[in-house]
Amino acid sequence: MNFSGIFFTNKGEFFNRGLQVLPETIVNLKTRYFMKIDAQTLTRIIEQIKISVSRKLSSICQEEIKFERVCKDFENDLVGIVSFIGDVSFILLIMLTDSQVRKISTKFVGVEMDSQSDEIGDLISEVANIVFGDIDMDLKSINLKTERSLPTILKGK
């Protein structure tokens, strides 16, 4: 699984924290903060998101998730989007290829689906809701309060 991050602070500073999670799924994080945030807080947010993503995707895929730097472009077939608003405001995207969709659907519901399946939007919406719900709760553990939107799903090439 792949996890990559791009962060924008309210001062226009740019951080690129690319991380790769093995084996398959890409989660792309684009963040814009509306509060002044220091490097230590940003690091705590990143670490908490990594913990949340790893824990939930490991459970869903029934295999260990490991992080490392992303070094290649990613072309996705399906994207789940959730926005967070509160002490920090940002948007998280979970981006999946067709092969990743097949793997997750097989592990999660016991039926192989591809990105063109009629039910795939519901499945990815549920996966996004589970993963992002954990992030919301875990941010509260580092004293950051957020509210999140319902997932939006985009399909296409």
C-alpha positions as CSV (number, residue, x, y, z in Angstrom):
1,M,0.0,0.0,0.0
2,N,1.3,3.5,-0.8
3,F,0.8,6.6,1.3
4,S,2.0,9.9,0.1
5,G,1.6,13.4,1.5
6,I,1.8,17.0,0.4
7,F,1.3,19.7,3.0
8,F,0.7,23.4,2.7
9,T,0.8,25.6,5.8
10,N,-1.1,28.9,6.1
11,K,2.3,30.7,5.6
12,G,2.7,29.2,2.1
13,E,5.4,26.9,3.2
14,F,5.6,23.6,1.3
15,F,6.3,20.2,2.8
16,N,6.4,17.0,0.7
17,R,6.4,13.9,2.9
18,G,6.2,11.0,0.5
19,L,5.7,7.7,2.2
20,Q,5.0,4.3,0.7
21,V,2.9,1.7,2.4
22,L,3.3,-1.8,1.2
23,P,1.8,-3.8,-0.5
24,E,-0.7,-1.9,-2.7
25,T,-3.1,1.0,-1.9
26,I,-2.3,4.7,-2.5
27,V,-3.5,7.3,-0.1
28,N,-2.7,10.8,-1.2
29,L,-2.9,13.5,1.5
30,K,-3.2,17.2,0.6
31,T,-3.4,19.5,3.6
32,R,-4.0,23.2,4.0
33,Y,-3.9,24.4,7.6
34,F,-5.9,27.4,8.7
35,M,-4.1,27.7,12.0
36,K,-0.5,28.4,12.7
37,I,1.2,25.1,13.0
38,D,4.8,24.3,14.1
39,A,7.0,21.5,12.7
40,Q,6.5,19.4,15.8
41,T,2.7,19.5,15.6
42,L,2.9,18.7,11.9
43,T,5.1,15.7,12.6
44,R,2.6,14.5,15.2
45,I,-0.3,14.8,12.8
46,I,1.6,12.9,10.1
47,E,2.6,10.2,12.5
48,Q,-1.0,9.9,13.8
49,I,-2.3,9.6,10.3
50,K,0.3,6.9,9.4
51,I,-0.7,4.9,12.5
52,S,-4.4,5.2,11.7
53,V,-4.0,4.3,8.0
54,S,-1.7,1.4,8.8
55,R,-3.9,0.0,11.5
56,K,-7.1,0.1,9.5
57,L,-5.7,-1.0,6.1
58,S,-3.8,-3.8,7.8
59,S,-7.1,-5.0,9.3
60,I,-9.0,-4.6,6.0
61,C,-6.4,-6.3,3.8
62,Q,-5.4,-8.8,6.5
63,E,-1.7,-8.2,6.1
64,E,0.9,-5.9,7.6
65,I,1.3,-2.4,6.1
66,K,4.8,-0.9,6.0
67,F,5.7,2.7,5.1
68,E,8.5,3.9,2.9
69,R,9.1,6.8,0.4
70,V,7.1,6.9,-2.8
71,C,9.3,7.0,-5.9
72,K,7.0,6.6,-8.8
73,D,3.9,8.2,-10.3
74,F,0.5,6.7,-9.5
75,E,-2.4,6.3,-11.9
76,N,-5.6,5.6,-10.1
77,D,-9.0,4.3,-11.2
78,L,-10.9,5.2,-8.1
79,V,-10.7,7.9,-5.5
80,G,-12.4,8.3,-2.1
81,I,-12.3,11.9,-0.7
82,V,-13.1,13.1,2.8
83,S,-12.6,16.6,4.2
84,F,-11.7,17.5,7.8
85,I,-12.5,20.9,9.4
86,G,-11.6,22.0,12.8
87,D,-8.4,22.8,14.7
88,V,-6.7,21.7,11.4
89,S,-8.5,21.6,8.1
90,F,-7.5,19.3,5.3
91,I,-8.6,16.9,2.6
92,L,-7.6,13.2,2.5
93,L,-7.8,11.1,-0.7
94,I,-7.6,7.3,-0.9
95,M,-6.6,6.4,-4.4
96,L,-7.0,2.9,-5.8
97,T,-6.0,1.0,-8.9
98,D,-8.3,-1.6,-10.3
99,S,-6.0,-4.4,-8.9
100,Q,-6.1,-2.8,-5.5
101,V,-9.9,-2.5,-5.7
102,R,-10.1,-6.3,-6.5
103,K,-7.8,-7.1,-3.5
104,I,-9.7,-5.0,-1.0
105,S,-13.1,-6.2,-2.2
106,T,-12.1,-9.8,-1.9
107,K,-10.6,-9.3,1.6
108,F,-13.3,-7.0,2.9
109,V,-16.6,-8.5,1.5
110,G,-15.4,-11.8,0.1
111,V,-16.3,-11.0,-3.5
112,E,-14.0,-9.7,-6.2
113,M,-15.1,-6.5,-7.7
114,D,-13.4,-4.2,-10.2
115,S,-13.5,-0.4,-10.4
116,Q,-16.4,-0.6,-13.0
117,S,-18.6,-2.6,-10.6
118,D,-21.9,-1.0,-9.7
119,E,-21.3,-1.6,-6.0
120,I,-17.7,-0.4,-5.9
121,G,-18.6,3.1,-4.9
122,D,-20.4,1.9,-1.8
123,L,-17.4,-0.4,-0.9
124,I,-14.8,2.3,-1.3
125,S,-17.0,4.8,0.6
126,E,-17.2,2.4,3.5
127,V,-13.4,1.7,3.4
128,A,-12.8,5.5,3.3
129,N,-15.2,6.0,6.2
130,I,-13.5,3.4,8.3
131,V,-10.0,4.6,7.6
132,F,-10.8,8.3,7.9
133,G,-13.0,7.8,11.0
134,D,-10.0,6.3,12.8
135,I,-7.9,9.3,11.7
136,D,-10.5,11.7,13.2
137,M,-10.5,9.8,16.5
138,D,-6.7,9.5,16.6
139,L,-6.2,13.3,16.0
140,K,-8.4,13.8,19.1
141,S,-5.8,11.8,21.1
142,I,-3.2,14.5,20.2
143,N,-5.7,17.3,21.2
144,L,-6.8,18.2,17.7
145,K,-10.6,18.4,17.2
146,T,-12.0,17.9,13.7
147,E,-15.3,17.1,12.0
148,R,-15.3,15.1,8.8
149,S,-17.5,15.0,5.7
150,L,-19.1,11.9,4.3
151,P,-16.9,10.3,1.6
152,T,-17.2,11.3,-2.0
153,I,-16.2,8.7,-4.6
154,L,-14.8,9.5,-8.1
155,K,-14.3,6.9,-10.8
156,G,-12.5,7.2,-14.1
157,K,-9.2,7.0,-16.0
